[in-house]
Structures are given as C-alpha cells and as structure tokens.
Amino acid sequence: MMQNKIKVCSFLPAATSMIYQMGLEEFLCGVTFECHSDKPKVVRSYLEDNNFSSEEIERIVSETKQMGKSLYYVDEELLQEIAPDVIFTQDVCDVCQIGTSYAERAIYKLKKRPLVIPLIPRNLNDVYDNAITIAHAMEQEEAAYQLLAALKKRTDKIMDTLRKHNAPLKRVMIMEWLNPIYNCGHWIPYQIAQAGGVDMLSNPSGYSIITAWDKIVRYNPEVLVVAPCGFNIERAATEINQLTALEGWNELLAVKNNAVYLADADLFTCPSTRLVDGIELLASLFHPELLPMQEQYTHKYAPLKTKVYEH
C-alpha cells in the first residue's frame, strides 16, 4: 500500500458498501449514520432517531423540500478533524441521502479542500461504473475490476439458466413506498430484467413516482415485492395493512398465488454493487423452480401469507 494513504469520507451508504466489497476500507475515515461501518459518523439525519409512519415521513419530506432545507447535516467539527483527501457525495436523491449541494456548504469551511466526487447512478451500468470511479480515486482501480468480474459471473449464471429453460418473463411490481404508493425507478427495473421479470409500471433510469392503486389493479402483477425505501422487512410489516385493506387487493394474481413478498430495501434502493444480491433474490422469487433461494437471503425477505387477509 501507499506510504501516504489517501483519506476518504463517504457521504452515502452505497459508496461505503462498495469500498468494503472491494476490500478498501483501510482508506475510509468517515461515513454516514446509515452505513454498516464502525468508522466515525460524519453525516447525520434529523429523522434517524424517530419512528415515523410512511405517511408522516412523506409529509415531512415534502415540507422540508418546500422550505429548501435538507433532512441531513454534516458534523463539521468531526469532518475538520478528519481532513479527508476525497469525499464521495451523491446527486440522485436528496430524500434518501445528503445531496452534494448541501454537503458542499460544510466542505467549503474546511481548511484543506478535498476532492469532491459526486456519484450519479441512473441505471445498473452506472452503479458498476461508480465502483471504478471510487477505486480510481483511491488509486486502487484493479480492485473494482476484480469485483465487477465476480459479479458478472453471478448475473450470467442467472440469465444462462433462464435462457436454457426458456423461462417466461414474470409480470411483476416492486413498490418503493406504501403510503402513498410509489413504483420503482432508476436501476431497479434493470435488476428485475436480469432476474427474469418485467415491471411495466416502473420508470427505468428515472425517479420513482406516486402510482394510483387502480392502475396497479388493472396491471395485475403476478409477483408483488414490497420494499419501502429505508425499511427492512420487520419495519415494512408494521404498515402492510395499509396495502391489504385496499379494494381489489384480494383479486390480484400475486395475492391469489401467494406471491407477495416483503423485502429489505437495501437490496434495491441502495445503488451499490450489492444490487447483485437483490438480483439473485428476485430471480429466486420469480423463478423458484429454476433458481432456489440461497440461504444467505432467507432473512432478507418474507412471504406475505396473503390468504389471511380477508376483508
């Protein structure tokens, strides 16, 4: 390794996740409160210690945006102490993570100005490119190529299996929010496609948007995956009754076939190379007869016993 090691701060969990996947965590000196890391937390949120409902979060987010404020803030004293050489930020969603414009206000005050690298993934290939960008900034680009080669083998295995058996595309929907209901966007439709499904309510490479329930009923998905942004399956389960109480719920094919699942959102809404884990999980949900569920994902999803929801 280098004698003068580059000091990196990650202002988004996706970058942190990829840094760990590439085995480059020794460069990491600061992360966000949401990152699965023991590194110092330089980015915090006003919502991190509160247990608001989906409806309350939607209201708070809307009001905050209207006022031109951010839900996140930087621990400026800690950032000054770390004095990073590189900071990774994001310019995709100011709701999910602190945006570059807000981060730069704190960065501007630093005595030593770091290199600020915004990551702007719109689709799955962009996410993979971000891994190279991250590794390049640490002068460890080969680590990214090794990781991406291993990930390609995993996705190729899925698609080769589906082609070999002429598996039909499953008509699916992934929900990114419950109240109001949001479809999925950005890279998630590409995950679905590589898993052997199609979500015609999705918005590939674009933002998820509020989607009317009657439109979902008409679309009638064969498989429904509920993965509200920022929620794990336990958290999503506390609000699922808002969905199951809707008129027409019992008529959905996914409900009739017991093909409704809760899933941890970090497999889909966090644009890191761990999205391949999400592809593998989805492939097993869409085509269980061809691609049995791997044991490491059994705690990341839960079938919803739809037959119990009689209204």
C-alpha positions as YAML, in Angstrom:
chain: A
units: angstrom
residues:
- id: 1
  name: MET
  ca: [0.00, 0.00, 0.00]
- id: 2
  name: MET
  ca: [0.99, 3.67, -0.29]
- id: 3
  name: GLN
  ca: [3.05, 5.35, 2.38]
- id: 4
  name: ASN
  ca: [0.76, 8.40, 2.44]
- id: 5
  name: LYS
  ca: [-2.61, 6.71, 2.41]
- id: 6
  name: ILE
  ca: [-5.48, 8.63, 0.87]
- id: 7
  name: LYS
  ca: [-8.12, 9.57, 3.46]
- id: 8
  name: VAL
  ca: [-11.67, 9.08, 2.23]
- id: 9
  name: CYS
  ca: [-15.07, 10.10, 3.58]
- id: 10
  name: SER
  ca: [-18.24, 8.56, 2.18]
- id: 11
  name: PHE
  ca: [-21.41, 10.63, 2.38]
- id: 12
  name: LEU
  ca: [-23.59, 7.80, 1.12]
- id: 13
  name: PRO
  ca: [-24.05, 4.16, 2.18]
- id: 14
  name: ALA
  ca: [-23.72, 2.88, -1.39]
- id: 15
  name: ALA
  ca: [-20.17, 4.17, -1.69]
- id: 16
  name: THR
  ca: [-19.32, 2.80, 1.75]
- id: 17
  name: SER
  ca: [-20.70, -0.61, 0.80]
- id: 18
  name: MET
  ca: [-18.65, -0.74, -2.41]
- id: 19
  name: ILE
  ca: [-15.49, 0.33, -0.60]
- id: 20
  name: TYR
  ca: [-15.92, -2.61, 1.78]
- id: 21
  name: GLN
  ca: [-16.77, -5.02, -1.03]
- id: 22
  name: MET
  ca: [-13.54, -4.05, -2.78]
- id: 23
  name: GLY
  ca: [-11.55, -4.52, 0.43]
- id: 24
  name: LEU
  ca: [-10.52, -0.86, 0.54]
- id: 25
  name: GLU
  ca: [-11.95, 0.06, 3.95]
- id: 26
  name: GLU
  ca: [-8.50, 1.00, 5.28]
- id: 27
  name: PHE
  ca: [-8.82, 4.23, 3.28]
- id: 28
  name: LEU
  ca: [-12.20, 5.05, 4.84]
- id: 29
  name: CYS
  ca: [-12.15, 7.63, 7.65]
- id: 30
  name: GLY
  ca: [-15.76, 8.84, 7.87]
- id: 31
  name: VAL
  ca: [-19.23, 7.60, 6.89]
- id: 32
  name: THR
  ca: [-22.94, 8.35, 7.35]
- id: 33
  name: PHE
  ca: [-25.17, 7.28, 10.22]
- id: 34
  name: GLU
  ca: [-26.79, 4.66, 7.95]
- id: 35
  name: CYS
  ca: [-23.57, 2.94, 6.92]
- id: 36
  name: HIS
  ca: [-22.83, -0.53, 8.28]
- id: 37
  name: SER
  ca: [-19.40, 0.52, 9.48]
- id: 38
  name: ASP
  ca: [-17.56, 1.28, 12.68]
- id: 39
  name: LYS
  ca: [-15.95, 4.35, 11.11]
- id: 40
  name: PRO
  ca: [-16.77, 7.83, 12.56]
- id: 41
  name: LYS
  ca: [-20.20, 9.13, 11.52]
- id: 42
  name: VAL
  ca: [-19.81, 12.47, 9.76]
- id: 43
  name: VAL
  ca: [-23.32, 12.68, 8.25]
- id: 44
  name: ARG
  ca: [-26.43, 12.59, 10.45]
- id: 45
  name: SER
  ca: [-30.18, 12.93, 9.87]
- id: 46
  name: TYR
  ca: [-32.93, 14.72, 11.77]
- id: 47
  name: LEU
  ca: [-35.07, 11.59, 11.30]
- id: 48
  name: GLU
  ca: [-32.57, 8.94, 12.41]
- id: 49
  name: ASP
  ca: [-33.89, 8.57, 15.97]
- id: 50
  name: ASN
  ca: [-37.59, 8.77, 15.15]
- id: 51
  name: ASN
  ca: [-40.06, 6.07, 14.16]
- id: 52
  name: PHE
  ca: [-42.42, 7.94, 11.86]
- id: 53
  name: SER
  ca: [-45.03, 6.20, 9.71]
- id: 54
  name: SER
  ca: [-44.74, 6.17, 5.91]
- id: 55
  name: GLU
  ca: [-47.40, 8.89, 5.69]
- id: 56
  name: GLU
  ca: [-45.62, 11.07, 8.26]
- id: 57
  name: ILE
  ca: [-42.25, 10.65, 6.52]
- id: 58
  name: GLU
  ca: [-43.81, 11.60, 3.18]
- id: 59
  name: ARG
  ca: [-45.27, 14.76, 4.76]
- id: 60
  name: ILE
  ca: [-42.00, 15.73, 6.49]
- id: 61
  name: VAL
  ca: [-40.01, 15.17, 3.32]
- id: 62
  name: SER
  ca: [-42.44, 17.28, 1.24]
- id: 63
  name: GLU
  ca: [-42.45, 20.13, 3.76]
- id: 64
  name: THR
  ca: [-38.65, 20.07, 4.07]
- id: 65
  name: LYS
  ca: [-38.21, 20.25, 0.29]
- id: 66
  name: GLN
  ca: [-40.70, 23.11, 0.01]
- id: 67
  name: MET
  ca: [-38.68, 25.08, 2.56]
- id: 68
  name: GLY
  ca: [-35.46, 24.37, 0.65]
- id: 69
  name: LYS
  ca: [-33.94, 22.54, 3.60]
- id: 70
  name: SER
  ca: [-32.24, 19.15, 3.98]
- id: 71
  name: LEU
  ca: [-33.08, 16.23, 6.27]
- id: 72
  name: TYR
  ca: [-29.34, 15.67, 6.72]
- id: 73
  name: TYR
  ca: [-26.43, 17.58, 8.20]
- id: 74
  name: VAL
  ca: [-22.66, 17.23, 8.46]
- id: 75
  name: ASP
  ca: [-20.72, 17.06, 11.71]
- id: 76
  name: GLU
  ca: [-18.42, 19.88, 10.65]
- id: 77
  name: GLU
  ca: [-16.10, 19.62, 13.65]
- id: 78
  name: LEU
  ca: [-15.50, 15.92, 13.03]
- id: 79
  name: LEU
  ca: [-15.01, 16.48, 9.31]
- id: 80
  name: GLN
  ca: [-12.45, 19.19, 10.05]
- id: 81
  name: GLU
  ca: [-10.62, 16.79, 12.36]
- id: 82
  name: ILE
  ca: [-10.53, 14.02, 9.74]
- id: 83
  name: ALA
  ca: [-9.36, 16.40, 6.99]
- id: 84
  name: PRO
  ca: [-10.17, 13.98, 4.15]
- id: 85
  name: ASP
  ca: [-8.48, 14.00, 0.75]
- id: 86
  name: VAL
  ca: [-11.57, 12.67, -1.05]
- id: 87
  name: ILE
  ca: [-15.30, 12.90, -0.28]
- id: 88
  name: PHE
  ca: [-17.90, 10.87, -2.17]
- id: 89
  name: THR
  ca: [-21.33, 12.51, -2.41]
- id: 90
  name: GLN
  ca: [-24.43, 11.82, -4.48]
- id: 91
  name: ASP
  ca: [-26.71, 13.75, -6.83]
- id: 92
  name: VAL
  ca: [-29.55, 11.27, -7.28]
- id: 93
  name: CYS
  ca: [-31.97, 11.75, -4.37]
- id: 94
  name: ASP
  ca: [-31.87, 14.40, -1.62]
- id: 95
  name: VAL
  ca: [-34.57, 12.43, 0.22]
- id: 96
  name: CYS
  ca: [-32.52, 9.26, 0.63]
- id: 97
  name: GLN
  ca: [-29.12, 10.86, 1.36]
- id: 98
  name: ILE
  ca: [-27.48, 14.24, 1.75]
- id: 99
  name: GLY
  ca: [-27.04, 15.90, -1.63]
- id: 100
  name: THR
  ca: [-23.82, 17.40, -2.97]
- id: 101
  name: SER
  ca: [-25.11, 20.98, -2.76]
- id: 102
  name: TYR
  ca: [-25.81, 20.67, 0.98]
- id: 103
  name: ALA
  ca: [-22.56, 18.79, 1.65]
- id: 104
  name: GLU
  ca: [-20.51, 21.46, -0.11]
- id: 105
  name: ARG
  ca: [-21.60, 24.07, 2.43]
- id: 106
  name: ALA
  ca: [-19.72, 22.14, 5.12]
- id: 107
  name: ILE
  ca: [-16.87, 21.20, 2.80]
- id: 108
  name: TYR
  ca: [-16.33, 24.87, 1.88]
- id: 109
  name: LYS
  ca: [-15.39, 25.62, 5.51]
- id: 110
  name: LEU
  ca: [-12.59, 23.03, 5.61]
- id: 111
  name: LYS
  ca: [-9.04, 24.34, 5.90]
- id: 112
  name: LYS
  ca: [-7.86, 21.67, 3.47]
- id: 113
  name: ARG
  ca: [-10.13, 21.40, 0.43]
- id: 114
  name: PRO
  ca: [-10.78, 17.76, -0.51]
- id: 115
  name: LEU
  ca: [-11.61, 16.37, -3.92]
- id: 116
  name: VAL
  ca: [-15.41, 16.06, -4.03]
- id: 117
  name: ILE
  ca: [-16.68, 13.28, -6.30]
- id: 118
  name: PRO
  ca: [-20.47, 13.17, -6.88]
- id: 119
  name: LEU
  ca: [-21.85, 9.76, -7.84]
- id: 120
  name: ILE
  ca: [-24.86, 9.96, -10.15]
- id: 121
  name: PRO
  ca: [-26.13, 6.46, -10.99]
- id: 122
  name: ARG
  ca: [-29.28, 6.20, -13.08]
- id: 123
  name: ASN
  ca: [-29.12, 2.55, -14.07]
- id: 124
  name: LEU
  ca: [-27.25, -0.64, -13.22]
- id: 125
  name: ASN
  ca: [-24.29, 0.05, -15.51]
- id: 126
  name: ASP
  ca: [-23.86, 3.45, -13.86]
- id: 127
  name: VAL
  ca: [-23.61, 1.72, -10.47]
- id: 128
  name: TYR
  ca: [-20.86, -0.55, -11.80]
- id: 129
  name: ASP
  ca: [-19.06, 2.47, -13.27]
- id: 130
  name: ASN
  ca: [-19.26, 4.15, -9.86]
- id: 131
  name: ALA
  ca: [-17.29, 1.26, -8.36]
- id: 132
  name: ILE
  ca: [-14.49, 2.02, -10.82]
- id: 133
  name: THR
  ca: [-14.71, 5.74, -10.05]
- id: 134
  name: ILE
  ca: [-14.40, 5.05, -6.31]
- id: 135
  name: ALA
  ca: [-11.45, 2.68, -6.69]
- id: 136
  name: HIS
  ca: [-9.72, 5.03, -9.12]
- id: 137
  name: ALA
  ca: [-9.92, 7.89, -6.61]
- id: 138
  name: MET
  ca: [-8.01, 5.70, -4.15]
- id: 139
  name: GLU
  ca: [-5.53, 4.61, -6.84]
- id: 140
  name: GLN
  ca: [-6.79, 1.03, -6.47]
- id: 141
  name: GLU
  ca: [-8.68, 0.60, -9.75]
- id: 142
  name: GLU
  ca: [-7.82, -3.09, -10.12]
- id: 143
  name: ALA
  ca: [-9.93, -3.84, -7.02]
- id: 144
  name: ALA
  ca: [-13.02, -2.62, -8.89]
- id: 145
  name: TYR
  ca: [-12.32, -4.74, -11.97]
- id: 146
  name: GLN
  ca: [-11.88, -7.85, -9.83]
- id: 147
  name: LEU
  ca: [-15.17, -7.22, -8.04]
- id: 148
  name: LEU
  ca: [-17.09, -6.50, -11.24]
- id: 149
  name: ALA
  ca: [-15.76, -9.66, -12.89]
- id: 150
  name: ALA
  ca: [-17.01, -11.74, -9.96]
- id: 151
  name: LEU
  ca: [-20.42, -10.03, -10.06]
- id: 152
  name: LYS
  ca: [-20.76, -10.64, -13.81]
- id: 153
  name: LYS
  ca: [-20.28, -14.37, -13.27]
- id: 154
  name: ARG
  ca: [-23.19, -14.37, -10.83]
- id: 155
  name: THR
  ca: [-25.59, -12.48, -13.10]
- id: 156
  name: ASP
  ca: [-24.52, -14.51, -16.15]
- id: 157
  name: LYS
  ca: [-25.37, -17.70, -14.26]
- id: 158
  name: ILE
  ca: [-28.92, -16.44, -13.66]
- id: 159
  name: MET
  ca: [-29.52, -15.36, -17.23]
- id: 160
  name: ASP
  ca: [-27.98, -18.53, -18.68]
- id: 161
  name: THR
  ca: [-30.29, -20.64, -16.52]
- id: 162
  name: LEU
  ca: [-33.37, -18.66, -17.59]
- id: 163
  name: ARG
  ca: [-32.41, -18.91, -21.28]
- id: 164
  name: LYS
  ca: [-31.67, -22.62, -21.04]
- id: 165
  name: HIS
  ca: [-35.19, -23.30, -19.75]
- id: 166
  name: ASN
  ca: [-36.93, -20.68, -21.93]
- id: 167
  name: ALA
  ca: [-38.33, -19.18, -18.74]
- id: 168
  name: PRO
  ca: [-41.13, -16.70, -19.48]
- id: 169
  name: LEU
  ca: [-40.82, -13.19, -18.08]
- id: 170
  name: LYS
  ca: [-42.88, -12.77, -14.92]
- id: 171
  name: ARG
  ca: [-45.16, -9.71, -14.76]
- id: 172
  name: VAL
  ca: [-44.08, -8.12, -11.50]
- id: 173
  name: MET
  ca: [-44.18, -4.92, -9.48]
- id: 174
  name: ILE
  ca: [-41.75, -3.62, -6.88]
- id: 175
  name: MET
  ca: [-43.14, -0.94, -4.58]
- id: 176
  name: GLU
  ca: [-40.68, 1.63, -3.23]
- id: 177
  name: TRP
  ca: [-43.18, 3.21, -0.81]
- id: 178
  name: LEU
  ca: [-46.52, 2.30, 0.79]
- id: 179
  name: ASN
  ca: [-48.37, 5.49, 1.65]
- id: 180
  name: PRO
  ca: [-48.65, 6.91, -0.91]
- id: 181
  name: ILE
  ca: [-47.68, 4.03, -3.18]
- id: 182
  name: TYR
  ca: [-44.59, 4.62, -5.31]
- id: 183
  name: ASN
  ca: [-43.45, 2.48, -8.22]
- id: 184
  name: CYS
  ca: [-39.75, 1.67, -8.67]
- id: 185
  name: GLY
  ca: [-37.25, 3.58, -10.75]
- id: 186
  name: HIS
  ca: [-33.58, 4.12, -11.60]
- id: 187
  name: TRP
  ca: [-31.63, 0.82, -11.53]
- id: 188
  name: ILE
  ca: [-34.36, -1.40, -10.02]
- id: 189
  name: PRO
  ca: [-36.12, -2.15, -13.36]
- id: 190
  name: TYR
  ca: [-32.75, -3.42, -14.65]
- id: 191
  name: GLN
  ca: [-32.43, -5.66, -11.61]
- id: 192
  name: ILE
  ca: [-35.90, -7.02, -12.38]
- id: 193
  name: ALA
  ca: [-35.00, -7.67, -16.02]
- id: 194
  name: GLN
  ca: [-31.83, -9.59, -15.12]
- id: 195
  name: ALA
  ca: [-33.87, -11.66, -12.65]
- id: 196
  name: GLY
  ca: [-36.34, -12.77, -15.33]
- id: 197
  name: GLY
  ca: [-39.17, -10.31, -14.77]
- id: 198
  name: VAL
  ca: [-40.70, -7.17, -16.23]
- id: 199
  name: ASP
  ca: [-42.27, -4.29, -14.30]
- id: 200
  name: MET
  ca: [-44.29, -2.22, -16.74]
- id: 201
  name: LEU
  ca: [-45.26, 0.25, -14.02]
- id: 202
  name: SER
  ca: [-41.61, 1.11, -13.33]
- id: 203
  name: ASN
  ca: [-39.57, 4.07, -14.52]
- id: 204
  name: PRO
  ca: [-36.17, 2.81, -15.76]
- id: 205
  name: SER
  ca: [-33.31, 5.29, -15.20]
- id: 206
  name: GLY
  ca: [-35.78, 7.80, -13.70]
- id: 207
  name: TYR
  ca: [-37.31, 8.68, -10.36]
- id: 208
  name: SER
  ca: [-39.98, 6.56, -8.74]
- id: 209
  name: ILE
  ca: [-43.35, 8.31, -8.74]
- id: 210
  name: ILE
  ca: [-46.70, 8.04, -6.97]
- id: 211
  name: THR
  ca: [-48.74, 5.31, -8.66]
- id: 212
  name: ALA
  ca: [-52.51, 5.08, -8.45]
- id: 213
  name: TRP
  ca: [-53.88, 1.90, -6.87]
- id: 214
  name: ASP
  ca: [-56.46, 1.38, -9.63]
- id: 215
  name: LYS
  ca: [-53.61, 1.36, -12.16]
- id: 216
  name: ILE
  ca: [-51.91, -1.41, -10.18]
- id: 217
  name: VAL
  ca: [-55.15, -3.40, -10.02]
- id: 218
  name: ARG
  ca: [-55.52, -3.14, -13.80]
- id: 219
  name: TYR
  ca: [-51.87, -4.14, -14.32]
- id: 220
  name: ASN
  ca: [-52.47, -7.15, -12.04]
- id: 221
  name: PRO
  ca: [-48.90, -8.29, -11.24]
- id: 222
  name: GLU
  ca: [-48.11, -11.98, -10.93]
- id: 223
  name: VAL
  ca: [-45.47, -11.20, -8.29]
- id: 224
  name: LEU
  ca: [-45.52, -8.24, -5.92]
- id: 225
  name: VAL
  ca: [-42.44, -7.22, -3.92]
- id: 226
  name: VAL
  ca: [-42.92, -4.58, -1.23]
- id: 227
  name: ALA
  ca: [-39.61, -2.90, -0.33]
- id: 228
  name: PRO
  ca: [-40.19, 0.62, 1.04]
- id: 229
  name: CYS
  ca: [-37.07, 2.77, 0.82]
- id: 230
  name: GLY
  ca: [-35.09, 2.65, 4.06]
- id: 231
  name: PHE
  ca: [-37.24, -0.14, 5.57]
- id: 232
  name: ASN
  ca: [-36.33, -3.71, 6.46]
- id: 233
  name: ILE
  ca: [-38.96, -6.47, 6.36]
- id: 234
  name: GLU
  ca: [-39.89, -6.02, 10.02]
- id: 235
  name: ARG
  ca: [-40.49, -2.29, 9.56]
- id: 236
  name: ALA
  ca: [-42.47, -2.83, 6.35]
- id: 237
  name: ALA
  ca: [-44.64, -5.45, 8.06]
- id: 238
  name: THR
  ca: [-45.92, -2.87, 10.55]
- id: 239
  name: GLU
  ca: [-47.60, -0.93, 7.73]
- id: 240
  name: ILE
  ca: [-48.59, -3.64, 5.28]
- id: 241
  name: ASN
  ca: [-52.22, -3.44, 6.41]
- id: 242
  name: GLN
  ca: [-52.46, -0.11, 4.55]
- id: 243
  name: LEU
  ca: [-52.00, -2.12, 1.37]
- id: 244
  name: THR
  ca: [-54.01, -5.23, 2.17]
- id: 245
  name: ALA
  ca: [-57.07, -3.15, 3.14]
- id: 246
  name: LEU
  ca: [-57.35, -1.58, -0.31]
- id: 247
  name: GLU
  ca: [-60.28, -2.50, -2.53]
- id: 248
  name: GLY
  ca: [-59.26, -5.08, -5.12]
- id: 249
  name: TRP
  ca: [-56.36, -6.46, -3.09]
- id: 250
  name: ASN
  ca: [-57.76, -9.99, -2.97]
- id: 251
  name: GLU
  ca: [-58.28, -10.00, -6.75]
- id: 252
  name: LEU
  ca: [-54.61, -9.52, -7.58]
- id: 253
  name: LEU
  ca: [-52.94, -12.55, -9.15]
- id: 254
  name: ALA
  ca: [-49.97, -12.12, -6.83]
- id: 255
  name: VAL
  ca: [-52.30, -12.37, -3.84]
- id: 256
  name: LYS
  ca: [-54.23, -15.36, -5.19]
- id: 257
  name: ASN
  ca: [-50.96, -17.19, -5.89]
- id: 258
  name: ASN
  ca: [-49.32, -16.27, -2.56]
- id: 259
  name: ALA
  ca: [-46.62, -14.43, -4.47]
- id: 260
  name: VAL
  ca: [-46.47, -11.27, -2.35]
- id: 261
  name: TYR
  ca: [-43.18, -10.65, -0.54]
- id: 262
  name: LEU
  ca: [-41.70, -8.14, 1.84]
- id: 263
  name: ALA
  ca: [-38.02, -7.46, 1.16]
- id: 264
  name: ASP
  ca: [-35.26, -5.41, 2.76]
- id: 265
  name: ALA
  ca: [-34.95, -2.21, 0.76]
- id: 266
  name: ASP
  ca: [-31.15, -2.16, 0.93]
- id: 267
  name: LEU
  ca: [-31.08, -4.84, -1.78]
- id: 268
  name: PHE
  ca: [-32.76, -2.43, -4.19]
- id: 269
  name: THR
  ca: [-32.71, 1.23, -3.19]
- id: 270
  name: CYS
  ca: [-29.01, 1.47, -2.24]
- id: 271
  name: PRO
  ca: [-27.04, 1.83, -5.52]
- id: 272
  name: SER
  ca: [-24.05, -0.30, -4.62]
- id: 273
  name: THR
  ca: [-22.66, -3.45, -6.17]
- id: 274
  name: ARG
  ca: [-24.75, -5.35, -3.60]
- id: 275
  name: LEU
  ca: [-27.61, -4.82, -6.04]
- id: 276
  name: VAL
  ca: [-26.47, -8.16, -7.46]
- id: 277
  name: ASP
  ca: [-27.65, -9.72, -4.18]
- id: 278
  name: GLY
  ca: [-31.04, -8.20, -4.98]
- id: 279
  name: ILE
  ca: [-30.98, -9.67, -8.49]
- id: 280
  name: GLU
  ca: [-30.29, -13.13, -7.07]
- id: 281
  name: LEU
  ca: [-33.08, -12.80, -4.53]
- id: 282
  name: LEU
  ca: [-35.57, -11.59, -7.15]
- id: 283
  name: ALA
  ca: [-34.63, -14.39, -9.53]
- id: 284
  name: SER
  ca: [-35.49, -16.91, -6.82]
- id: 285
  name: LEU
  ca: [-38.82, -15.19, -6.12]
- id: 286
  name: PHE
  ca: [-39.73, -15.01, -9.82]
- id: 287
  name: HIS
  ca: [-38.48, -18.48, -10.80]
- id: 288
  name: PRO
  ca: [-38.12, -20.62, -7.64]
- id: 289
  name: GLU
  ca: [-38.33, -23.86, -9.63]
- id: 290
  name: LEU
  ca: [-35.16, -22.94, -11.57]
- id: 291
  name: LEU
  ca: [-33.26, -20.84, -9.04]
- id: 292
  name: PRO
  ca: [-33.85, -21.96, -5.45]
- id: 293
  name: MET
  ca: [-33.45, -19.30, -2.75]
- id: 294
  name: GLN
  ca: [-29.91, -19.09, -1.41]
- id: 295
  name: GLU
  ca: [-29.58, -19.45, 2.34]
- id: 296
  name: GLN
  ca: [-27.87, -16.08, 2.81]
- id: 297
  name: TYR
  ca: [-31.03, -14.31, 1.62]
- id: 298
  name: THR
  ca: [-33.60, -16.09, 3.78]
- id: 299
  name: HIS
  ca: [-33.53, -13.27, 6.35]
- id: 300
  name: LYS
  ca: [-33.81, -10.57, 3.67]
- id: 301
  name: TYR
  ca: [-37.36, -11.34, 2.56]
- id: 302
  name: ALA
  ca: [-40.60, -12.73, 3.95]
- id: 303
  name: PRO
  ca: [-43.57, -14.20, 2.06]
- id: 304
  name: LEU
  ca: [-46.79, -12.42, 2.95]
- id: 305
  name: LYS
  ca: [-49.41, -15.02, 3.84]
- id: 306
  name: THR
  ca: [-51.98, -13.34, 1.66]
- id: 307
  name: LYS
  ca: [-54.77, -15.82, 2.33]
- id: 308
  name: VAL
  ca: [-55.20, -14.45, 5.86]
- id: 309
  name: TYR
  ca: [-56.16, -11.01, 4.60]
- id: 310
  name: GLU
  ca: [-59.88, -11.41, 4.07]
- id: 311
  name: HIS
  ca: [-61.86, -8.19, 4.23]
...
